[in-house]
Amino acid sequence: MDSFRILFASHSGKIESKEIAYHDTREIFENGKVVGYTGDPRALFELQNQKVCYDFLKSRIIEKEPLSIPLILEIHRILTAGVYDERRYLRPGCNYCGDPAPNNEEGKTCREAGSAKSFRAKVLNNEVWAVHQRAYKKHFARTRKRTMRRAEFEVWEQKSEQFREEALAQYDQTAATEERQKIVDKLTEELNKV
């Protein structure tokens, strides 16, 4: 079992970073440290987190603990610990304030940076949002090319938001992948014919 977890973590690490080698993974799993590594330290955090997660899950697998949302959230917390630096987006204790966001060359406020980050996460994690965003960009481009008037775009925008909200409500109530795909396909069709 030990060789499997090292090999699995090594291959997983290779997907994220070509710099990580099998012997680096083995060193982390067996000794808890790596000597002479010159790559991205984030890869080492990810490997260490996998080791901690394996140890966390071992007893739960033996006990045949059922999969639950709290368990999945704890696994996610373990796997991402120390990997993402939230300070790049918001100040500690900052709740979308109007002050300049730290490390932000574009001159955005915390509110703007946090809002943009939240929106990008929605689009990346939900196919309904992604379809709507693609259609929005396509239709907005038409106003730039002057093949669609601004007033036509605004009418389309209102209808598209209604379609999106209806699709989101259905999507969130459906767990089956096939049904979700049907919802996404129907939304794509509606957004492109309007």
N, C-alpha and C positions, 0 to 999 in steps of 0.2 A: 504493500500500500504506500510506503514511503516513496518508492521510486516513481509510482504513478503520480502522486501529487507534485513531485518535483518536475517531472516531465510535462505534466499538464500545465503547471504554472510557467514553465519555460516556454512552451509553445504559445500560451496566452500572452506572455511578455513580448514574444517575437512579433505578434500581431500589432502591438502598440508601439514597439521600439526595436529597430533592427540592431541597436547597440548592445542589447542585453544578450548575454551568452548563457549556455547551459550551466557552466561552472559558476557563474554569478548567482544563478537561481539556487543551485545546490548549496553554495556558501550561506546564503540567507536562510534557507530551510534548516541546514545542519548547525551553523554557527551563529546565526543572527547578525552577521556582518559580512561586508565585502571589502577586500583589500585591492587597491589599484584600479578601481572602476573610474572611468573618465567620462561616462555618458551622462545623460539627463537624470538627475536624482529622483525625478518623479517616477521613473520606471522602478527604482528601488523601493519607493514607498508602496507602489502597486504590488510588487512581489511580497513585501513584508505583510501587507494587508491580506494577501491571499493565504499566507502561512497562518496568520491569526484567525482568518475565517475558517480554514480547514480545522484548526483546533476547536473553534467555537462550534462547528457543525458536527464534529465526530460523535460527541455524546448524544446529540439530538437525532442523528441517523440511527445510532444503536437503539435508542429508546423509541424509534419510529414516531417522533413528534410530527403531528400533521402540519402541513404547510399553512401558514396564516399570514395575514398582512403585517402584524407586528414582527413576525420572524423575518419576513422579506425586508422590511424596513431596517431591522437590525443588521442583516447581512449587508445591505446597501451601505449603511453607516460604516460598518467595519471595512468594506472594500474601498470606500472613498476617503477614509480618514487621512488627513494630511496631504491629499492629492490636489484638491482645489483650493485656491486662495481667494476667499470671499473679499478680502481687503482690496482686491483689484476692482471691485464693483461698488461696494458701499463701506462707509466707515463703521467701526464697531458701535453699536447702539444707535446708528443712524436709521431713521425710518423714513426714507425717501425725502430727505430735507432739501432745501433750496440752495445749499452751499455747493461750491465746486466739488465734483467727484474726484477722489484721489487718483493719481496716476492716469488722468484722462487728458490727453493732448487736445481733444476736440472742444474743450471748454464746456462740457455738459455738466449739469448739476447731478447730485446723487439721485434725485427723482427721475431725471431723464435717463440716466445710465441704468438705473434699476428697472424702469419701465421697459426700456428697449430689451434688456436681458430677459425679463419675464415674457415679453411678446415673442422673442426668438425661441424661447423654450417651448411655448405653446405651439408654435409652427413646427418645430422639430419633433415634438412628442405626440402630435395629434394629426392624423391624416386629413380630417375635415378642415382644420385650420390651414394645413399645407395646400390643399386644393383651392381653398378660397384665396389664399395669398397669391398663388400662381395666376389665378384668373384676374385678381385685382391688378396685378402688375401688367398683365397683357392688355387689359382694358384701359388702364391709365396711360400706357404707351401709345395707345390710339389717339388720346387727346394731345399728346406731344407731337405726333405725326400729322395731326389735324385731320385724321380720318374719322374722328368721333368728336362731336361738340361737347363742351364741358357740361351743359345741361343734360345731355343724353347720358354722360358718364355718371352724373349725380343720381339720376333715376335708376340706372343699373346698380349703382353702389347700394342704394336703399334696398332694392329687391334682393341683391346678393347677400346682404346682411341678414335679411329675413330667412332666406334659404339656408344660410350657414347656421343660424340659431336653431332652426327646425332640425337640420341634420345633426347638430351637436346633441340635441335632446334625445334623438333616436339612437345615436351612436353610443352615448353614455349608458343607455338602458340595455344595450345589446352586448353580450359577451362573445357570441359566436363570430369567428373571423369571417366566414362567408357572408353573414348578414351585414357585418360592418362594411365589407367591400362593396356590397350592393348599395348601401347608403352613400358611400363615397362616389361610386360610379354615377348614381342618380344625381348627386350634387354637381358633379363635373358636367354632366349633360345640361342641367338647368342653368348653370353659370355661363355656359358657352352658347346657349341659344337665346339668352336674354339680350 
